[in-house]
Structure formats: C-alpha cells, structure tokens
Amino acid sequence: MGERDAMYKLNDIVELDETYYGGAVEGDKRGRGTSKMKVLVALSLSSKLMGFVKMKIVDRIDIDIVKEFIQNGIEKGSKIITDGLWIGSKITWHYNS
C-alpha cells in the first residue's frame, strides 16, 4: 500500500493539519504539548482526487518535517489550506511562490 501511495501526489486544493493519536492521559498536556503520537494529515479537496488522504507519523512537528511532508505528498503550486497549523502558513507561502 505504501508503494502505491508514493505513486501519486495530492493536488489543486489540499487541507493540511496535524492530529494526536492516543487516549487521554491524566496530567498530560493537550494539543501541541502532548506526548501522544503526532500525525500529519493532508486531504485532497479537488474533484479529481476528492477524498484521497496522505498521513505520516512524525516524532515532532517543526518546519523541516512539515516542509518534507508537503514536498513528498503535494504537487507544487497546489493551494494548501490549514486551520492555523502554527507552522503551515510559513511553509505554504514559500511552497507556492
């Protein structure tokens, strides 16, 4: 499945977000400060690839990791939408210009 996924890139309009996987842990921080598994998610909103998703488990979420995820999974020139992924706006600006 991973080989097949590597054969295509999301394009046109793509939503990019991060999520954290795992149950509630008492005393653990929520959101970006959590110790839970971190996952980057990109969802195609274009009619051609509507509903296709790329996900990657990462150790941390920083500009280099997000940039690599975008370069490997999203076609250059695509419009990337985020809900405020703290690092996404910087990358989207550089990636699309």
N, C-alpha and C positions, 0 to 999 in steps of 0.2 A: 504494500500500500504506500509506503514512504517513497518508493521509486516512482510510482505513478503520480503522486502528489508533486514531486520535483519537476515533472514534465510541463507543468503549467504555472503561470503567474496570474494573480488576480489583476484586474484592470478596470479602467473607467472610474467608477466611484467605489471606494473601499472604506469601510469603517474599521478603525483601529482602536483597540482597547486592551487593558490588562485586567486579569482576574486573579483571584487567590483561591486555591483549592484546599479543602480540608475542613473538618468540623470545628466548632467553637472550642477554644482552649481557654480555660479560666486564667485570667491575668495576662493573656497575650494581647498585643496591640491589634487594632483593626486597620484595614486598608494597607497603605504602602509600608507601614511599620511592622506588619505581621511577620511571623516566622513560617507561615503557611507556604505551600508550593506556589510559585509565581508562574503565570502563563500569559503569553502574548497571544492575542486573537485578532485576526483580520477577516472580515466578512465582505464578500463581493455584493454590491448593490446594483450592479449593471444587469441589464436584461439578458445578456449573452451568458454570463456565469452566475446568475442570481442564485444566492444561497450557498455558493461554494465558500468554504472556510479554510483558513490556514491557522494552525496553532503551534506554539513552541513553548516547552517548559524551559525556564531560564533560572539561573542562580540569583540574578539580581536584575533590576530594571534600571538601565542607565542609557545614556545617549548612544554609546557604541553598540550595545546589544540591540536596541530598537532600530538603529540605522541598518545593521546587518539583516535583521528580520525583514525590513522593508525592501532592501535591495535584492534579497533572495526570493521574496514571495510576491512582490507587487511590481507591475510594469512601470517604468519611468514615465512620467507625465500623467499618471493617474491622480485623481482628486482624492485626497485622504481626509476623512472626517474623524475627529475624535471628540470625546465628551470632556476634554480637558486633561487627557493624559499629559502629565506635567512636563513631559519631555517631547511629546508629539508635535507640538506646534513648531518647535525649532527644526526638527527633522523634516517635517512636511515642507516648510519654506525652502530649505536647501535642496531637498529631493526633487521638487517640482520646478525649480528655477533653472 
